[in-house]
Amino acid sequence: MMTSLACPPPSTPIIVMSQNRQDKKDRLRSELDFEVNRRPEAENQSLSHRLSLVMDKMCGMEEGLRDVWVRWKPASYLHQKQGSSGFLRPEIK
């Protein structure tokens, strides 16, 4: 009985080799998955940064246009009220 416990069955090396190959395949697959996920993440960060820059420029342009409008708006706009839609409408007297 002691000899059967000391000697592993002959199929043990084949099972271990098969497990090693599967481990290598799994590791490679996980590395490829990581690479596939990393690229879009970097692209998303780049697009987010560029969108942020565009929004900053647009806010600056809006402020500039508002300043120009305040300086140059016709006197007729001074007597108008803002309607519920957000647009100016002439005041009816």
Jmol script that loads the backbone (N, CA, C; Angstrom):
load data "model"
ATOM      1  N   MET A   1       0.830  -1.176   0.000  1.00  0.00           N
ATOM      2  CA  MET A   1       0.000   0.000   0.000  1.00  0.00           C
ATOM      3  C   MET A   1       0.882   1.249   0.000  1.00  0.00           C
ATOM      4  N   MET A   2       1.950   1.199   0.676  1.00  0.00           N
ATOM      5  CA  MET A   2       2.849   2.332   0.754  1.00  0.00           C
ATOM      6  C   MET A   2       3.428   2.683  -0.617  1.00  0.00           C
ATOM      7  N   THR A   3       3.707   1.733  -1.446  1.00  0.00           N
ATOM      8  CA  THR A   3       4.277   1.997  -2.757  1.00  0.00           C
ATOM      9  C   THR A   3       3.280   2.695  -3.683  1.00  0.00           C
ATOM     10  N   SER A   4       2.012   2.420  -3.534  1.00  0.00           N
ATOM     11  CA  SER A   4       1.028   3.068  -4.410  1.00  0.00           C
ATOM     12  C   SER A   4       0.877   4.548  -4.073  1.00  0.00           C
ATOM     13  N   LEU A   5       1.109   4.929  -2.845  1.00  0.00           N
ATOM     14  CA  LEU A   5       1.012   6.342  -2.475  1.00  0.00           C
ATOM     15  C   LEU A   5       2.265   7.108  -2.884  1.00  0.00           C
ATOM     16  N   ALA A   6       3.405   6.462  -2.885  1.00  0.00           N
ATOM     17  CA  ALA A   6       4.661   7.124  -3.200  1.00  0.00           C
ATOM     18  C   ALA A   6       4.814   7.350  -4.696  1.00  0.00           C
ATOM     19  N   CYS A   7       4.260   6.508  -5.504  1.00  0.00           N
ATOM     20  CA  CYS A   7       4.372   6.633  -6.962  1.00  0.00           C
ATOM     21  C   CYS A   7       3.085   7.203  -7.546  1.00  0.00           C
ATOM     22  N   PRO A   8       3.157   8.373  -8.183  1.00  0.00           N
ATOM     23  CA  PRO A   8       1.945   8.911  -8.803  1.00  0.00           C
ATOM     24  C   PRO A   8       1.582   8.087 -10.034  1.00  0.00           C
ATOM     25  N   PRO A   9       0.346   8.104 -10.424  1.00  0.00           N
ATOM     26  CA  PRO A   9      -0.048   7.362 -11.614  1.00  0.00           C
ATOM     27  C   PRO A   9       0.658   7.932 -12.851  1.00  0.00           C
ATOM     28  N   PRO A  10       0.842   7.157 -13.906  1.00  0.00           N
ATOM     29  CA  PRO A  10       1.575   7.606 -15.092  1.00  0.00           C
ATOM     30  C   PRO A  10       0.925   8.779 -15.823  1.00  0.00           C
ATOM     31  N   SER A  11      -0.362   9.020 -15.644  1.00  0.00           N
ATOM     32  CA  SER A  11      -1.033  10.113 -16.368  1.00  0.00           C
ATOM     33  C   SER A  11      -0.795  11.481 -15.722  1.00  0.00           C
ATOM     34  N   THR A  12      -0.220  11.543 -14.546  1.00  0.00           N
ATOM     35  CA  THR A  12      -0.013  12.808 -13.843  1.00  0.00           C
ATOM     36  C   THR A  12       0.831  13.803 -14.631  1.00  0.00           C
ATOM     37  N   PRO A  13       1.947  13.475 -15.246  1.00  0.00           N
ATOM     38  CA  PRO A  13       2.724  14.470 -16.004  1.00  0.00           C
ATOM     39  C   PRO A  13       1.929  15.059 -17.176  1.00  0.00           C
ATOM     40  N   ILE A  14       1.124  14.259 -17.814  1.00  0.00           N
ATOM     41  CA  ILE A  14       0.329  14.756 -18.954  1.00  0.00           C
ATOM     42  C   ILE A  14      -0.700  15.774 -18.473  1.00  0.00           C
ATOM     43  N   ILE A  15      -1.329  15.506 -17.339  1.00  0.00           N
ATOM     44  CA  ILE A  15      -2.323  16.433 -16.791  1.00  0.00           C
ATOM     45  C   ILE A  15      -1.655  17.746 -16.406  1.00  0.00           C
ATOM     46  N   VAL A  16      -0.480  17.667 -15.778  1.00  0.00           N
ATOM     47  CA  VAL A  16       0.243  18.880 -15.372  1.00  0.00           C
ATOM     48  C   VAL A  16       0.660  19.680 -16.597  1.00  0.00           C
ATOM     49  N   MET A  17       1.150  19.029 -17.639  1.00  0.00           N
ATOM     50  CA  MET A  17       1.545  19.732 -18.866  1.00  0.00           C
ATOM     51  C   MET A  17       0.330  20.406 -19.505  1.00  0.00           C
ATOM     52  N   SER A  18      -0.790  19.734 -19.507  1.00  0.00           N
ATOM     53  CA  SER A  18      -2.019  20.292 -20.070  1.00  0.00           C
ATOM     54  C   SER A  18      -2.469  21.521 -19.275  1.00  0.00           C
ATOM     55  N   GLN A  19      -2.368  21.435 -17.945  1.00  0.00           N
ATOM     56  CA  GLN A  19      -2.734  22.574 -17.102  1.00  0.00           C
ATOM     57  C   GLN A  19      -1.796  23.756 -17.335  1.00  0.00           C
ATOM     58  N   ASN A  20      -0.503  23.488 -17.513  1.00  0.00           N
ATOM     59  CA  ASN A  20       0.463  24.557 -17.789  1.00  0.00           C
ATOM     60  C   ASN A  20       0.146  25.255 -19.109  1.00  0.00           C
ATOM     61  N   ARG A  21      -0.187  24.481 -20.130  1.00  0.00           N
ATOM     62  CA  ARG A  21      -0.546  25.077 -21.426  1.00  0.00           C
ATOM     63  C   ARG A  21      -1.797  25.929 -21.297  1.00  0.00           C
ATOM     64  N   GLN A  22      -2.777  25.425 -20.569  1.00  0.00           N
ATOM     65  CA  GLN A  22      -4.014  26.186 -20.379  1.00  0.00           C
ATOM     66  C   GLN A  22      -3.746  27.470 -19.603  1.00  0.00           C
ATOM     67  N   ASP A  23      -2.882  27.407 -18.597  1.00  0.00           N
ATOM     68  CA  ASP A  23      -2.516  28.608 -17.845  1.00  0.00           C
ATOM     69  C   ASP A  23      -1.864  29.649 -18.752  1.00  0.00           C
ATOM     70  N   LYS A  24      -0.977  29.219 -19.631  1.00  0.00           N
ATOM     71  CA  LYS A  24      -0.323  30.139 -20.572  1.00  0.00           C
ATOM     72  C   LYS A  24      -1.354  30.772 -21.507  1.00  0.00           C
ATOM     73  N   LYS A  25      -2.282  29.969 -22.011  1.00  0.00           N
ATOM     74  CA  LYS A  25      -3.333  30.494 -22.893  1.00  0.00           C
ATOM     75  C   LYS A  25      -4.202  31.508 -22.155  1.00  0.00           C
ATOM     76  N   ASP A  26      -4.569  31.180 -20.933  1.00  0.00           N
ATOM     77  CA  ASP A  26      -5.393  32.097 -20.137  1.00  0.00           C
ATOM     78  C   ASP A  26      -4.668  33.401 -19.857  1.00  0.00           C
ATOM     79  N   ARG A  27      -3.375  33.314 -19.530  1.00  0.00           N
ATOM     80  CA  ARG A  27      -2.582  34.515 -19.267  1.00  0.00           C
ATOM     81  C   ARG A  27      -2.500  35.384 -20.519  1.00  0.00           C
ATOM     82  N   LEU A  28      -2.235  34.772 -21.666  1.00  0.00           N
ATOM     83  CA  LEU A  28      -2.158  35.522 -22.915  1.00  0.00           C
ATOM     84  C   LEU A  28      -3.497  36.165 -23.247  1.00  0.00           C
ATOM     85  N   ARG A  29      -4.574  35.420 -23.044  1.00  0.00           N
ATOM     86  CA  ARG A  29      -5.906  35.953 -23.323  1.00  0.00           C
ATOM     87  C   ARG A  29      -6.208  37.156 -22.428  1.00  0.00           C
ATOM     88  N   SER A  30      -5.844  37.076 -21.159  1.00  0.00           N
ATOM     89  CA  SER A  30      -6.107  38.197 -20.252  1.00  0.00           C
ATOM     90  C   SER A  30      -5.236  39.405 -20.608  1.00  0.00           C
ATOM     91  N   GLU A  31      -3.998  39.174 -21.050  1.00  0.00           N
ATOM     92  CA  GLU A  31      -3.146  40.291 -21.484  1.00  0.00           C
ATOM     93  C   GLU A  31      -3.725  40.969 -22.724  1.00  0.00           C
ATOM     94  N   LEU A  32      -4.223  40.176 -23.655  1.00  0.00           N
ATOM     95  CA  LEU A  32      -4.834  40.748 -24.861  1.00  0.00           C
ATOM     96  C   LEU A  32      -6.110  41.509 -24.515  1.00  0.00           C
ATOM     97  N   ASP A  33      -6.912  40.972 -23.622  1.00  0.00           N
ATOM     98  CA  ASP A  33      -8.132  41.667 -23.196  1.00  0.00           C
ATOM     99  C   ASP A  33      -7.784  43.004 -22.550  1.00  0.00           C
ATOM    100  N   PHE A  34      -6.755  43.007 -21.731  1.00  0.00           N
ATOM    101  CA  PHE A  34      -6.335  44.250 -21.083  1.00  0.00           C
ATOM    102  C   PHE A  34      -5.920  45.280 -22.126  1.00  0.00           C
ATOM    103  N   GLU A  35      -5.152  44.849 -23.122  1.00  0.00           N
ATOM    104  CA  GLU A  35      -4.694  45.762 -24.180  1.00  0.00           C
ATOM    105  C   GLU A  35      -5.871  46.303 -24.983  1.00  0.00           C
ATOM    106  N   VAL A  36      -6.819  45.433 -25.280  1.00  0.00           N
ATOM    107  CA  VAL A  36      -8.003  45.858 -26.038  1.00  0.00           C
ATOM    108  C   VAL A  36      -8.805  46.876 -25.242  1.00  0.00           C
ATOM    109  N   ASN A  37      -8.892  46.726 -23.945  1.00  0.00           N
ATOM    110  CA  ASN A  37      -9.643  47.667 -23.105  1.00  0.00           C
ATOM    111  C   ASN A  37      -8.873  48.959 -22.843  1.00  0.00           C
ATOM    112  N   ARG A  38      -7.551  48.889 -22.849  1.00  0.00           N
ATOM    113  CA  ARG A  38      -6.730  50.065 -22.543  1.00  0.00           C
ATOM    114  C   ARG A  38      -6.786  51.100 -23.657  1.00  0.00           C
ATOM    115  N   ARG A  39      -6.783  50.653 -24.899  1.00  0.00           N
ATOM    116  CA  ARG A  39      -6.781  51.597 -26.028  1.00  0.00           C
ATOM    117  C   ARG A  39      -8.013  52.492 -26.046  1.00  0.00           C
ATOM    118  N   PRO A  40      -9.231  51.940 -25.973  1.00  0.00           N
ATOM    119  CA  PRO A  40     -10.402  52.829 -25.966  1.00  0.00           C
ATOM    120  C   PRO A  40     -10.429  53.753 -24.753  1.00  0.00           C
ATOM    121  N   GLU A  41      -9.932  53.307 -23.624  1.00  0.00           N
ATOM    122  CA  GLU A  41      -9.900  54.151 -22.437  1.00  0.00           C
ATOM    123  C   GLU A  41      -9.007  55.366 -22.669  1.00  0.00           C
ATOM    124  N   ALA A  42      -7.855  55.150 -23.274  1.00  0.00           N
ATOM    125  CA  ALA A  42      -6.952  56.270 -23.581  1.00  0.00           C
ATOM    126  C   ALA A  42      -7.600  57.210 -24.591  1.00  0.00           C
ATOM    127  N   GLU A  43      -8.285  56.645 -25.574  1.00  0.00           N
ATOM    128  CA  GLU A  43      -8.970  57.475 -26.574  1.00  0.00           C
ATOM    129  C   GLU A  43     -10.093  58.285 -25.928  1.00  0.00           C
ATOM    130  N   ASN A  44     -10.836  57.677 -25.003  1.00  0.00           N
ATOM    131  CA  ASN A  44     -11.902  58.386 -24.299  1.00  0.00           C
ATOM    132  C   ASN A  44     -11.350  59.552 -23.492  1.00  0.00           C
ATOM    133  N   GLN A  45     -10.226  59.342 -22.835  1.00  0.00           N
ATOM    134  CA  GLN A  45      -9.617  60.422 -22.054  1.00  0.00           C
ATOM    135  C   GLN A  45      -9.172  61.563 -22.960  1.00  0.00           C
ATOM    136  N   SER A  46      -8.614  61.227 -24.116  1.00  0.00           N
ATOM    137  CA  SER A  46      -8.178  62.242 -25.060  1.00  0.00           C
ATOM    138  C   SER A  46      -9.369  63.042 -25.583  1.00  0.00           C
ATOM    139  N   LEU A  47     -10.436  62.356 -25.953  1.00  0.00           N
ATOM    140  CA  LEU A  47     -11.634  63.045 -26.451  1.00  0.00           C
ATOM    141  C   LEU A  47     -12.268  63.905 -25.368  1.00  0.00           C
ATOM    142  N   SER A  48     -12.267  63.424 -24.143  1.00  0.00           N
ATOM    143  CA  SER A  48     -12.824  64.193 -23.037  1.00  0.00           C
ATOM    144  C   SER A  48     -12.034  65.482 -22.830  1.00  0.00           C
ATOM    145  N   HIS A  49     -10.719  65.384 -22.924  1.00  0.00           N
ATOM    146  CA  HIS A  49      -9.871  66.568 -22.769  1.00  0.00           C
ATOM    147  C   HIS A  49     -10.139  67.572 -23.897  1.00  0.00           C
ATOM    148  N   ARG A  50     -10.232  67.068 -25.128  1.00  0.00           N
ATOM    149  CA  ARG A  50     -10.474  67.959 -26.270  1.00  0.00           C
ATOM    150  C   ARG A  50     -11.846  68.613 -26.164  1.00  0.00           C
ATOM    151  N   LEU A  51     -12.852  67.865 -25.714  1.00  0.00           N
ATOM    152  CA  LEU A  51     -14.190  68.421 -25.539  1.00  0.00           C
ATOM    153  C   LEU A  51     -14.179  69.508 -24.471  1.00  0.00           C
ATOM    154  N   SER A  52     -13.416  69.301 -23.441  1.00  0.00           N
ATOM    155  CA  SER A  52     -13.275  70.293 -22.380  1.00  0.00           C
ATOM    156  C   SER A  52     -12.683  71.598 -22.930  1.00  0.00           C
ATOM    157  N   LEU A  53     -11.682  71.465 -23.781  1.00  0.00           N
ATOM    158  CA  LEU A  53     -11.075  72.659 -24.386  1.00  0.00           C
ATOM    159  C   LEU A  53     -12.071  73.407 -25.263  1.00  0.00           C
ATOM    160  N   VAL A  54     -12.857  72.661 -26.037  1.00  0.00           N
ATOM    161  CA  VAL A  54     -13.868  73.284 -26.906  1.00  0.00           C
ATOM    162  C   VAL A  54     -14.906  74.009 -26.058  1.00  0.00           C
ATOM    163  N   MET A  55     -15.357  73.372 -24.983  1.00  0.00           N
ATOM    164  CA  MET A  55     -16.355  74.001 -24.112  1.00  0.00           C
ATOM    165  C   MET A  55     -15.799  75.280 -23.482  1.00  0.00           C
ATOM    166  N   ASP A  56     -14.539  75.264 -23.077  1.00  0.00           N
ATOM    167  CA  ASP A  56     -13.920  76.464 -22.502  1.00  0.00           C
ATOM    168  C   ASP A  56     -13.892  77.594 -23.528  1.00  0.00           C
ATOM    169  N   LYS A  57     -13.540  77.265 -24.772  1.00  0.00           N
ATOM    170  CA  LYS A  57     -13.511  78.285 -25.823  1.00  0.00           C
ATOM    171  C   LYS A  57     -14.905  78.830 -26.087  1.00  0.00           C
ATOM    172  N   MET A  58     -15.904  77.945 -26.103  1.00  0.00           N
ATOM    173  CA  MET A  58     -17.278  78.385 -26.354  1.00  0.00           C
ATOM    174  C   MET A  58     -17.773  79.309 -25.246  1.00  0.00           C
ATOM    175  N   CYS A  59     -17.430  79.002 -24.001  1.00  0.00           N
ATOM    176  CA  CYS A  59     -17.835  79.866 -22.884  1.00  0.00           C
ATOM    177  C   CYS A  59     -17.183  81.242 -23.017  1.00  0.00           C
ATOM    178  N   GLY A  60     -15.931  81.258 -23.420  1.00  0.00           N
ATOM    179  CA  GLY A  60     -15.245  82.533 -23.626  1.00  0.00           C
ATOM    180  C   GLY A  60     -15.880  83.337 -24.754  1.00  0.00           C
ATOM    181  N   MET A  61     -16.264  82.649 -25.827  1.00  0.00           N
ATOM    182  CA  MET A  61     -16.923  83.332 -26.943  1.00  0.00           C
ATOM    183  C   MET A  61     -18.281  83.871 -26.517  1.00  0.00           C
ATOM    184  N   GLU A  62     -19.021  83.094 -25.720  1.00  0.00           N
ATOM    185  CA  GLU A  62     -20.332  83.537 -25.256  1.00  0.00           C
ATOM    186  C   GLU A  62     -20.207  84.805 -24.411  1.00  0.00           C
ATOM    187  N   GLU A  63     -19.224  84.816 -23.524  1.00  0.00           N
ATOM    188  CA  GLU A  63     -19.019  86.002 -22.697  1.00  0.00           C
ATOM    189  C   GLU A  63     -18.659  87.211 -23.560  1.00  0.00           C
ATOM    190  N   GLY A  64     -17.820  86.992 -24.560  1.00  0.00           N
ATOM    191  CA  GLY A  64     -17.442  88.080 -25.455  1.00  0.00           C
ATOM    192  C   GLY A  64     -18.633  88.605 -26.245  1.00  0.00           C
ATOM    193  N   LEU A  65     -19.458  87.705 -26.747  1.00  0.00           N
ATOM    194  CA  LEU A  65     -20.655  88.121 -27.485  1.00  0.00           C
ATOM    195  C   LEU A  65     -21.627  88.871 -26.578  1.00  0.00           C
ATOM    196  N   ARG A  66     -21.746  88.422 -25.355  1.00  0.00           N
ATOM    197  CA  ARG A  66     -22.641  89.096 -24.418  1.00  0.00           C
ATOM    198  C   ARG A  66     -22.144  90.517 -24.154  1.00  0.00           C
ATOM    199  N   ASP A  67     -20.850  90.698 -24.007  1.00  0.00           N
ATOM    200  CA  ASP A  67     -20.291  92.037 -23.798  1.00  0.00           C
ATOM    201  C   ASP A  67     -20.549  92.934 -25.003  1.00  0.00           C
ATOM    202  N   VAL A  68     -20.349  92.395 -26.202  1.00  0.00           N
ATOM    203  CA  VAL A  68     -20.592  93.172 -27.427  1.00  0.00           C
ATOM    204  C   VAL A  68     -22.068  93.547 -27.513  1.00  0.00           C
ATOM    205  N   TRP A  69     -22.942  92.591 -27.206  1.00  0.00           N
ATOM    206  CA  TRP A  69     -24.378  92.853 -27.293  1.00  0.00           C
ATOM    207  C   TRP A  69     -24.799  93.949 -26.314  1.00  0.00           C
ATOM    208  N   VAL A  70     -24.263  93.934 -25.111  1.00  0.00           N
ATOM    209  CA  VAL A  70     -24.617  94.953 -24.114  1.00  0.00           C
ATOM    210  C   VAL A  70     -24.191  96.328 -24.603  1.00  0.00           C
ATOM    211  N   ARG A  71     -23.041  96.411 -25.245  1.00  0.00           N
ATOM    212  CA  ARG A  71     -22.550  97.719 -25.721  1.00  0.00           C
ATOM    213  C   ARG A  71     -23.292  98.210 -26.954  1.00  0.00           C
ATOM    214  N   TRP A  72     -23.744  97.317 -27.833  1.00  0.00           N
ATOM    215  CA  TRP A  72     -24.289  97.726 -29.123  1.00  0.00           C
ATOM    216  C   TRP A  72     -25.782  97.476 -29.303  1.00  0.00           C
ATOM    217  N   LYS A  73     -26.463  96.952 -28.324  1.00  0.00           N
ATOM    218  CA  LYS A  73     -27.869  96.611 -28.539  1.00  0.00           C
ATOM    219  C   LYS A  73     -28.699  97.864 -28.782  1.00  0.00           C
ATOM    220  N   PRO A  74     -29.687  97.755 -29.694  1.00  0.00           N
ATOM    221  CA  PRO A  74     -30.538  98.918 -30.013  1.00  0.00           C
ATOM    222  C   PRO A  74     -31.388  99.310 -28.806  1.00  0.00           C
ATOM    223  N   ALA A  75     -31.757 100.574 -28.783  1.00  0.00           N
ATOM    224  CA  ALA A  75     -32.566 101.100 -27.679  1.00  0.00           C
ATOM    225  C   ALA A  75     -33.934 100.422 -27.630  1.00  0.00           C
ATOM    226  N   SER A  76     -34.445  99.920 -28.778  1.00  0.00           N
ATOM    227  CA  SER A  76     -35.768  99.291 -28.795  1.00  0.00           C
ATOM    228  C   SER A  76     -35.797  98.022 -27.939  1.00  0.00           C
ATOM    229  N   TYR A  77     -34.643  97.385 -27.739  1.00  0.00           N
ATOM    230  CA  TYR A  77     -34.597  96.180 -26.915  1.00  0.00           C
ATOM    231  C   TYR A  77     -34.686  96.495 -25.425  1.00  0.00           C
ATOM    232  N   LEU A  78     -34.456  97.756 -25.082  1.00  0.00           N
ATOM    233  CA  LEU A  78     -34.504  98.129 -23.678  1.00  0.00           C
ATOM    234  C   LEU A  78     -35.915  98.022 -23.111  1.00  0.00           C
ATOM    235  N   HIS A  79     -36.942  98.145 -23.982  1.00  0.00           N
ATOM    236  CA  HIS A  79     -38.331  98.131 -23.533  1.00  0.00           C
ATOM    237  C   HIS A  79     -39.027  96.820 -23.853  1.00  0.00           C
ATOM    238  N   GLN A  80     -38.286  95.738 -23.990  1.00  0.00           N
ATOM    239  CA  GLN A  80     -38.884  94.440 -24.284  1.00  0.00           C
ATOM    240  C   GLN A  80     -38.755  93.523 -23.082  1.00  0.00           C
ATOM    241  N   LYS A  81     -39.699  92.590 -22.983  1.00  0.00           N
ATOM    242  CA  LYS A  81     -39.679  91.625 -21.890  1.00  0.00           C
ATOM    243  C   LYS A  81     -39.366  90.251 -22.453  1.00  0.00           C
ATOM    244  N   GLN A  82     -38.834  89.432 -21.600  1.00  0.00           N
ATOM    245  CA  GLN A  82     -38.512  88.067 -22.006  1.00  0.00           C
ATOM    246  C   GLN A  82     -39.758  87.204 -21.836  1.00  0.00           C
ATOM    247  N   GLY A  83     -40.129  86.478 -22.911  1.00  0.00           N
ATOM    248  CA  GLY A  83     -41.300  85.593 -22.875  1.00  0.00           C
ATOM    249  C   GLY A  83     -40.980  84.274 -22.197  1.00  0.00           C
ATOM    250  N   SER A  84     -41.990  83.435 -22.070  1.00  0.00           N
ATOM    251  CA  SER A  84     -41.813  82.149 -21.391  1.00  0.00           C
ATOM    252  C   SER A  84     -40.889  81.226 -22.175  1.00  0.00           C
ATOM    253  N   SER A  85     -40.766  81.451 -23.501  1.00  0.00           N
ATOM    254  CA  SER A  85     -39.882  80.612 -24.304  1.00  0.00           C
ATOM    255  C   SER A  85     -38.423  81.030 -24.185  1.00  0.00           C
ATOM    256  N   GLY A  86     -38.186  82.170 -23.519  1.00  0.00           N
ATOM    257  CA  GLY A  86     -36.821  82.626 -23.361  1.00  0.00           C
ATOM    258  C   GLY A  86     -36.440  83.692 -24.380  1.00  0.00           C
ATOM    259  N   PHE A  87     -37.304  83.911 -25.381  1.00  0.00           N
ATOM    260  CA  PHE A  87     -37.028  84.921 -26.396  1.00  0.00           C
ATOM    261  C   PHE A  87     -37.618  86.259 -25.968  1.00  0.00           C
ATOM    262  N   LEU A  88     -37.011  87.345 -26.460  1.00  0.00           N
ATOM    263  CA  LEU A  88     -37.525  88.671 -26.162  1.00  0.00           C
ATOM    264  C   LEU A  88     -38.758  88.927 -27.031  1.00  0.00           C
ATOM    265  N   ARG A  89     -39.756  89.528 -26.450  1.00  0.00           N
ATOM    266  CA  ARG A  89     -40.942  89.905 -27.227  1.00  0.00           C
ATOM    267  C   ARG A  89     -41.236  91.376 -26.935  1.00  0.00           C
ATOM    268  N   PRO A  90     -41.736  92.070 -27.943  1.00  0.00           N
ATOM    269  CA  PRO A  90     -42.018  93.510 -27.719  1.00  0.00           C
ATOM    270  C   PRO A  90     -43.101  93.688 -26.659  1.00  0.00           C
ATOM    271  N   GLU A  91     -42.956  94.740 -25.887  1.00  0.00           N
ATOM    272  CA  GLU A  91     -43.956  95.048 -24.876  1.00  0.00           C
ATOM    273  C   GLU A  91     -45.132  95.752 -25.544  1.00  0.00           C
ATOM    274  N   ILE A  92     -46.327  95.287 -25.298  1.00  0.00           N
ATOM    275  CA  ILE A  92     -47.527  95.885 -25.895  1.00  0.00           C
ATOM    276  C   ILE A  92     -48.058  96.927 -24.925  1.00  0.00           C
ATOM    277  N   LYS A  93     -48.292  98.134 -25.476  1.00  0.00           N
ATOM    278  CA  LYS A  93     -48.766  99.255 -24.614  1.00  0.00           C
ATOM    279  C   LYS A  93     -50.213  99.533 -24.846  1.00  0.00           C
TER     280      LYS A  93
END
end "model"
wireframe off; spacefill off
backbone 0.3
color backbone group
